Amino acid sequence: MRFFVFHHNDGYLYPKVNKSFKNSTSMPNHVAPATASDPASAFLRLLNVLDTLRTECPWDKKQTMETLRHLTIEETYELSDAILEGDLDEVKKELGDVMMHLVFYARIASETNNFTIVDVLNSVCDKLVNRHPHIYGDVEVQDENDVKRNWEQIKLKEGNKSVLAGVPAGLPSLVKASRIQEKARGVGFDWDNKTQVWDKVEEELQEFKEEFNTLDNEAIDIEKAESEFGDLMFSLINYARFININPENALEKTNKKFIKRFQYLESKAKENGKALQDMTLAEMDVYWNEAKSL
């Protein structure tokens, strides 16, 4: 069994590691922590590795929360892709990358005595316990909708001035629309049934058609068009929520389907010695329809 000694020398709480490092171009003589066999030891192993890298790797030493931010977003999208592809081996790898980033942020914060990984883990555990009074308290719920309503009410008691305050401003618009609608529903501001929502979709579509289905040479008020089109999209996203479709996932699957079919079109054109830009739409449609049947 491998034992870890925790230290607070630099204001953080991490497993103690060997600090012997030769000031040369050679690699430091560290022995990687042994593979763990249980969750706690595995997490300590990650902390140990990150502590060593942060102390002695030139790249890791230079990183800040700001420099890691875009990399974290990239890793999250890679995880999302792996999930949509159903590739569990890749999901495992990408989860590890995301986990490493989370630990890295806590490691950076600990260096200035802001918080440690222990603070992070205790904070999320405390929040989960507090927001699940039907599990850890005496509150009774009938279904998941009751759980969501309680969740939003608890967040308001915790200090959020608005139900929508918890929606990150930087979310992609499609995801943000879904989160806004979910949070509004959490306090009872919602349609009664999907028929009402679909009626709203048709209403918004008709308004858009009447306003902007014009001849090609007619000028269009782009600002107004965007506003009406946004209303239409918001309604469609709302309908998707009512029939338990994740609009982000649905659109991404369509993106992947289009890419696959278009790449088939490209490959068939190349096989026949043709360039897409020199082909007619009718010629391209032949290959496109072949791709649809695959």
Residue pairs with C-beta under 8 A, 6 or more apart in sequence:
2 33
2 34
2 36
2 41
4 15
4 16
4 44
4 48
5 15
5 16
6 13
6 14
6 15
6 16
7 13
7 14
7 16
10 110
10 111
11 110
11 111
11 112
11 113
12 107
12 110
12 111
12 113
12 116
13 110
13 116
13 117
13 118
14 47
14 48
14 50
14 51
14 107
14 110
14 116
14 117
15 44
15 47
15 48
15 51
17 30
17 48
17 51
17 52
17 55
18 30
18 31
18 52
19 55
20 28
20 29
21 28
21 55
21 56
22 28
22 29
28 52
28 56
30 52
30 56
32 49
33 44
33 45
33 48
33 49
34 45
35 45
36 42
36 44
36 45
46 99
46 100
46 103
47 103
47 117
50 60
50 100
50 103
50 104
50 107
51 107
53 60
54 60
54 61
54 104
54 107
54 108
55 61
60 104
63 104
63 108
64 108
65 105
65 108
65 109
68 101
68 104
68 105
68 108
71 101
72 98
72 101
75 94
75 97
75 98
75 101
76 98
78 94
78 97
79 91
79 94
79 95
79 97
79 98
80 252
81 90
82 90
82 91
82 93
82 94
83 91
84 249
84 252
84 253
84 256
102 120
103 117
106 115
106 116
106 117
106 119
106 120
107 117
109 115
109 116
110 116
110 117
129 136
130 136
130 154
130 158
131 150
131 151
131 154
131 155
132 147
133 139
133 150
133 154
134 140
134 141
134 146
134 147
134 150
139 150
141 147
141 150
145 185
148 182
148 185
148 186
149 186
149 187
149 188
151 186
152 163
152 183
152 186
152 187
153 187
155 163
155 166
156 163
160 166
163 183
163 184
163 186
163 187
164 180
164 183
164 184
166 183
167 176
167 179
167 180
167 183
168 176
171 179
172 248
174 233
174 237
174 247
174 248
174 251
175 248
177 233
177 234
177 237
177 247
178 237
178 240
178 241
178 246
178 247
178 248
181 190
181 237
181 238
181 241
182 241
184 190
185 241
191 197
191 200
191 238
191 242
193 242
194 239
194 242
194 243
197 235
197 238
197 239
197 242
198 239
200 235
200 238
200 239
201 232
201 235
201 236
201 238
201 239
203 235
204 228
204 231
204 232
204 235
205 232
207 228
207 231
208 225
208 228
208 229
208 231
208 232
211 224
211 225
211 228
212 220
212 225
212 228
214 220
236 247
237 247
240 246
240 247
240 250
241 247
260 291
261 288
261 291
261 292
262 291
264 287
264 290
264 291
264 294
265 276
265 284
265 287
265 288
265 291
266 276
268 287
268 290
269 275
269 276
269 279
269 284
269 287
274 283
276 284
